[in-house]
Amino acid sequence: MGAPSVVFLPTGTLFHERYRVLRGIKAGAMGAVHEARDERTHGLCALKVMLPGVLEDAVLRERFAQEARITGELRSDHVVRVTDAGIDQTTSMPFLVMELLHGEEVGAMLKKRGHIPIDEALVYLGQVAFALDKAHAAGIVHRDLKPGNLFITERDDGSPCVKILDFGIAKIVSEGTNSNMTQAVGTPTYMAPEQIAGKSSQIGPATDIHALGHITYTMLTGEAYWQEDAREHGVYALIRRVVEGPEEMPSARALRRRGMVLPAWFDGWFARATALHPEDRFQRATEAIAELRDQYAESGPDSFRMNLTIPLVRRSDAPERPLEEASTTRASVALIQASTPPAPPPRSRWTTAGLVALACSLLTVVSGVVVLKAVGVEAPLSVARAGLPEAVRLPPIAPGEAPTVPAAATTQAAVAPLDLAPPPPAPEAPTAAPTTVLPGKTNSYTQPARTASPFPKGTATATTKPPRKPFEPPASID
């Protein structure tokens, strides 16, 4: 009996005289998942209807119901809760009724984000490992672990919670009498060598641990380890390579394919988790993830990072993803493309504000020199040190020439800070300087001898100021 094509049940269908179909959620090779409402409890649920040809043997149907009951007995937050199972008498379709989840599969998450940071991946992997240990203790082996069967939802407090989908179904189907169906069970890129070779006696908890090792690599890099081989060589060559074991270190492949830097110790961890012989792998899933967590704690957060200097090898059918910063935090990190930003245009050192400041400085200097000239102080500018043009150099007062003080002058001159050079010694110094009494003032100003200090006591003295640095505008001004 050939299996019919997978289609969703019509909306509004009352399945098994209890579950009202509301919409189709997901379809696969074995059946389809629907959102339904339980007419007895009025609660929402997920109805998974399998194809009639999947379980044709009456013994397998009984084992299917038994396995569904065992799965329902797994009291774990990380296993989808099964509330009902059976064979619909009208359609002969095996079905499962499970809790309705809200969230996202890890496979869909990787397509959007590129890869999952190590600290976030450890949270998910730890929960998966805990659920696997409980299932293995109950004698249940999943056999089809992959990112598409890991569902990330949230608890009431907002913390993430991983749910493993399709627990136990693959094992029952693979042990049936239909050899074609046995070969079709599982995903080759995550299947263990004993699983591909059909060695049923060797299939056990280590088979799921092998898949867990490959899931870890996929989470951290965004691509399955065997993805390149599956695309370039086909499924038959891939099966042969899986049976023979990896030839390229995962750290080398991750760097070459995805630009992801993995620490050297990850190669040893991956080799043990995915060893060819089941007895050489970790004995428990929690043991594998605990070893991964301990090694990461010693190597530090920088041991898992994107390398911007390595060009990415993209799939030809993959759309371009935006540039995002890589980190080991919860913040999402996607594919990183190495790119060189354009150099900013050169800035001119002379901006409008700089020119205005220079003009004010020149005006202040000239004003101070004029005042000194008026009061009879010879103060030639040191053009070289002040950095001023020759146009502002003033001629000195001739030796022996008495300055003329205007009537409006004051005894205190507000002189701007200048860098003044001492005047050359006069050939002949007058024996006495004339005294000028300002109108309305009781004090007087006496011109000192030329050999004395160029600045008489009681007047404002010039202070030495370091050369003005070129004006640099703030970085926010272009």
KEROSE-897279 format. One line per 5 residues: number of its first residue (from 1); for each residue x, y, z of C-alpha. Coordinates in steps of 0.1 Angstrom, whole numbers, plus 2048, in hexadecimal, padded with zeros to 3 digits. Layout:
N
NUM	X Y Z | ...;
//
This chain:
478
1	800 800 800 | 80F 820 7F5 | 810 83E 80C | 7FA 85A 800 | 807 87D 7FD;
6	809 891 81C | 7EE 8AB 81F | 7DE 8BE 83B | 7BC 8B4 848 | 7A0 8CC 83C;
11	79A 8E8 855 | 77B 8E1 86A | 780 8BB 869 | 776 8A8 888 | 792 88E 88B;
16	78D 86F 8A1 | 76B 87D 8AC | 77D 895 8C3 | 797 8AD 8B4 | 78B 8CA 89E;
21	7A6 8D3 884 | 7AC 8F9 884 | 7CA 8FC 86D | 7E9 8EA 860 | 80A 8F1 870;
26	825 8DB 860 | 826 8BE 848 | 841 8A4 844 | 849 882 835 | 836 86F 850;
31	818 885 855 | 80C 8A8 85E | 807 8BC 87E | 7E8 8D1 883 | 7DB 8E9 89D;
36	7BB 8DB 8AA | 7A2 8E0 8C6 | 798 8C5 8DE | 772 8C5 8DD | 770 8B5 8FF;
41	787 8CD 912 | 786 8EA 8FA | 7AC 8ED 8FC | 7C3 8F2 8DF | 7DB 8D6 8D6;
46	7F2 8C9 8BB | 7E4 8AD 8A6 | 7FE 898 894 | 7EF 881 87A | 806 867 86B;
51	801 857 849 | 7ED 836 848 | 80A 824 837 | 823 82C 853 | 815 812 86A;
56	803 7F7 857 | 80B 7D9 86E | 7F4 7D4 88B | 811 7CC 8A2 | 822 7ED 899;
61	801 800 8A0 | 800 7F1 8C3 | 824 7FA 8C9 | 81D 81D 8BC | 802 822 8D6;
66	819 813 8F1 | 836 82A 8E7 | 81F 848 8E8 | 814 83F 90B | 839 83B 916;
71	841 85D 907 | 824 86C 91A | 832 85E 93A | 853 871 936 | 84E 88C 94F;
76	866 8A6 941 | 861 8CA 938 | 876 8C4 919 | 861 8A8 909 | 841 8B1 8F8;
81	824 8A5 90D | 80F 88B 8FB | 7EA 88A 906 | 7DB 871 8EE | 7E6 858 8D3;
86	7D5 83D 8BE | 7C9 832 89C | 7AB 844 88D | 792 829 882 | 783 83E 867;
91	7A3 848 855 | 7BB 82D 862 | 7D3 849 86B | 7EA 847 889 | 7E9 867 89D;
96	7F8 878 8BB | 7E9 895 8CF | 803 8AB 8E0 | 805 8CC 8F1 | 804 8EA 8DA;
101	826 8FD 8DB | 82D 921 8D4 | 850 92A 8C9 | 869 921 8AE | 87D 902 8A3;
106	8A2 903 8A6 | 8A5 8FD 880 | 890 91B 878 | 8A4 930 892 | 8C4 927 881;
111	8B7 932 85F | 8AF 954 86C | 8CD 959 884 | 8E9 947 873 | 8F6 936 892;
116	8EF 935 8B8 | 909 942 8D0 | 91A 929 8E6 | 90B 934 907 | 8E8 934 8F9;
121	8EE 912 8E8 | 8FA 903 909 | 8D8 90C 919 | 8C5 8FA 8FD | 8DD 8DC 8FC;
126	8DC 8D7 921 | 8B6 8D4 921 | 8B7 8BC 903 | 8D1 8A7 915 | 8BC 8A5 934;
131	89D 89A 921 | 8B2 880 90E | 8BF 870 92E | 89B 86C 93B | 88F 85D 91B;
136	8AD 845 918 | 8A7 83A 93C | 883 831 931 | 890 81D 914 | 886 837 8F9;
141	89E 841 8DE | 895 85E 8C7 | 8A9 855 8A9 | 8A0 875 896 | 8AF 891 8AA;
146	8B6 8B0 895 | 8B1 8D6 897 | 88E 8D2 888 | 883 8BC 8A5 | 88E 8D5 8C0;
151	874 8EF 8C8 | 87D 90E 8DC | 860 91C 8F1 | 85E 931 910 | 853 92B 934;
156	83C 943 946 | 85A 955 954 | 868 95B 931 | 885 942 934 | 88B 92B 915;
161	87F 907 916 | 889 8ED 8FC | 86F 8D3 8F1 | 87A 8B4 8DE | 861 8AB 8C3;
166	858 888 8B5 | 866 875 8D2 | 864 84F 8CD | 852 84F 8AC | 871 849 896;
171	87B 82B 8AA | 85A 819 8A5 | 859 820 880 | 87D 815 87A | 876 7F4 88B;
176	85A 7EB 874 | 85B 7D1 858 | 85B 7EB 83D | 880 7ED 833 | 87A 80C 81D;
181	86C 81F 83A | 888 813 850 | 8A2 823 839 | 88E 843 837 | 88E 849 85D;
186	8A5 864 869 | 8B8 881 85A | 8D9 876 84A | 8ED 894 856 | 8E5 88B 87A;
191	8E3 865 878 | 8FC 84F 88A | 910 835 876 | 8FE 817 886 | 8DD 827 87D;
196	8E7 82C 858 | 8F5 809 856 | 8D5 7FA 864 | 8E5 7EA 883 | 8C6 7EA 899;
201	8D8 7D8 8B5 | 8F0 7F5 8B9 | 8D6 810 8B9 | 8D2 81F 8DC | 8D8 83F 8F1;
206	8FA 844 8E0 | 8E7 848 8BF | 8D6 867 8CD | 8F6 873 8DC | 906 871 8B9;
211	8EA 888 8AC | 8EF 89F 8CA | 913 8A5 8C0 | 90A 8AE 89D | 8EE 8C5 8A9;
216	907 8D7 8BF | 91D 8DD 8A1 | 900 8EA 88D | 8F5 902 8A8 | 917 911 8AC;
221	91F 915 887 | 8FD 917 876 | 903 8FA 85F | 903 8D4 863 | 925 8C3 862;
226	91A 8AD 845 | 908 8C9 832 | 924 8CF 819 | 927 8AA 811 | 901 8A5 80E;
231	8FF 8C1 7F5 | 91E 8BA 7E0 | 91F 894 7E0 | 8FB 888 7E5 | 8EA 873 7FE;
236	8FC 852 7F5 | 91F 861 7F8 | 913 872 818 | 909 850 827 | 92B 842 81F;
241	93C 85F 82F | 927 85D 84F | 92F 838 853 | 954 83F 84E | 955 85D 865;
246	95F 881 861 | 980 888 850 | 982 8AE 857 | 985 8BC 87A | 965 8CF 883;
251	979 8EE 88D | 98A 8EF 86B | 969 8E9 859 | 957 904 86D | 972 91D 865;
256	973 915 840 | 94E 913 83B | 93F 92C 853 | 95C 942 860 | 955 935 883;
261	973 930 89B | 96F 911 8B1 | 988 908 8CC | 99F 8EB 8C7 | 990 8D7 8E3;
266	96E 8D7 8D1 | 97E 8BF 8B7 | 984 8A5 8D3 | 961 8AA 8E2 | 950 8A6 8C0;
271	965 887 8B7 | 959 876 8D7 | 935 880 8D4 | 933 874 8B0 | 94B 856 8B2;
276	945 83A 898 | 93F 820 8B3 | 923 826 8CD | 938 81A 8EA | 952 835 8E3;
281	939 852 8E7 | 92E 863 907 | 918 84B 91B | 8FE 866 924 | 8F2 885 913;
286	8F6 89A 932 | 91A 88E 935 | 922 89B 912 | 913 8BD 918 | 923 8C0 93A;
291	945 8B9 92A | 93E 8D3 90F | 934 8ED 92A | 953 8E6 93F | 96A 8EA 922;
296	95A 90A 917 | 95D 918 93B | 982 913 939 | 988 921 916 | 973 940 91B;
301	959 952 905 | 971 95C 8EA | 978 938 8E1 | 959 938 8CC | 958 955 8B4;
306	954 960 890 | 974 967 87D | 96F 986 867 | 98F 97E 853 | 982 95E 845;
311	96B 962 826 | 94A 950 82A | 940 933 813 | 91B 938 80D | 902 921 7FF;
316	8F8 92B 7DC | 8D4 92A 7E5 | 8D7 93C 806 | 8CC 961 808 | 8E4 97B 814;
321	8E2 982 839 | 8E9 9A3 84A | 909 9AA 85C | 907 9A5 882 | 921 9A6 89D;
326	92C 984 8AA | 92C 97E 8CF | 926 963 8E9 | 908 975 8F9 | 8E3 970 8F4;
331	8E3 98A 8DB | 8DC 97C 8B9 | 8FB 976 8A2 | 8F7 96F 87C | 90F 969 85F;
336	92C 983 85E | 939 990 83D | 95C 99E 83C | 959 9C1 82F | 96F 9E0 830;
341	95C A00 838 | 964 A1E 821 | 97D A36 82E | 96E A57 83B | 975 A76 825;
346	993 A8B 832 | 98A AA8 848 | 998 ACB 844 | 9AA AD8 861 | 99C AFB 85B;
351	977 AFC 862 | 961 B1A 867 | 964 B19 88C | 98A B16 889 | 98D B34 872;
356	977 B49 88A | 98D B3F 8A7 | 9AD B48 894 | 99E B6A 88A | 996 B72 8AF;
361	9B9 B69 8B9 | 9C8 B80 89F | 9B1 B9C 8A9 | 9BB B98 8CE | 9E0 B98 8C6;
366	9DE BB7 8B1 | 9C9 BC9 8CB | 9E3 BC0 8E6 | A00 BCD 8D1 | 9EE BED 8CA;
371	9E8 BF3 8EF | A0D BEC 8F6 | A17 C03 8DB | A00 C1E 8EA | A10 C1B 90C;
376	A33 C1C 8FF | A3C BF7 903 | A50 BE8 8E7 | A43 BC5 8E1 | A4C BB7 8C0;
381	A39 B96 8B9 | A4C B76 8B5 | A3B B6B 895 | A4D B49 893 | A41 B3E 8B6;
386	A1F B4E 8B5 | A17 B3E 893 | A0A B5F 885 | A0F B6E 862 | A28 B8A 85B;
391	A0B BA2 855 | A06 BA6 87A | A2A BB0 882 | A2C BD3 890 | A4A BEA 88E;
396	A5B BF1 8B0 | A5E C13 8BF | A7E C25 8B6 | A98 C27 8D2 | A96 C48 8E5;
401	A74 C50 8D9 | A5C C59 8F5 | A39 C4A 8F2 | A1C C61 8F1 | A00 C55 908;
406	9DD C60 8FD | 9C7 C71 916 | 9AE C54 916 | 9C7 C3A 91F | 9C6 C29 941;
411	9E2 C1C 957 | 9D6 BF8 955 | 9D7 BE9 932 | 9C3 BCA 92B | 9DD BB7 918;
416	9D4 B95 909 | 9EC B78 910 | A08 B7B 8F6 | A28 B69 8EE | A3F B87 8EE;
421	A64 B88 8E5 | A7B B9E 8FB | A85 BBE 8E9 | AA9 BC4 8DE | ABE BD9 8F5;
426	ABD BFE 8ED | ADE C0F 8E5 | AD8 C2D 8FB | AC0 C2D 919 | AB2 C4E 924;
431	ABC C5A 947 | A98 C62 950 | A77 C59 941 | A5D C74 93F | A40 C72 957;
436	A1C C75 94A | A00 C7C 961 | 9DE C70 954 | 9C1 C88 957 | 9AC C81 975;
441	9C4 C66 983 | 9DC C69 9A1 | 9F4 C4E 997 | A0D C50 97B | A1E C3A 961;
446	A44 C3C 95E | A56 C2F 940 | A72 C19 94D | A95 C17 940 | A9A C01 921;
451	AB0 BE9 934 | A95 BE2 94D | A79 BC9 949 | A64 BD0 92B | A45 BD1 941;
456	A44 BEC 95D | A38 BE3 97F | A13 BEA 985 | A09 BE1 961 | 9F9 BC2 953;
461	A14 BA9 949 | A12 B91 92C | A11 B6C 933 | A21 B51 91E | A08 B3B 90C;
466	A10 B1B 8F9 | A0A B1B 8D4 | 9E6 B16 8CA | 9DE AF3 8BD | 9CC AF0 89C;
471	9A6 AEF 8A1 | 998 ACC 8A0 | 972 ACA 89D | 95F AAF 8B2 | 95B A8D 8A2;
476	935 A94 89D | 93B AB2 887 | 943 AAA 862;
//
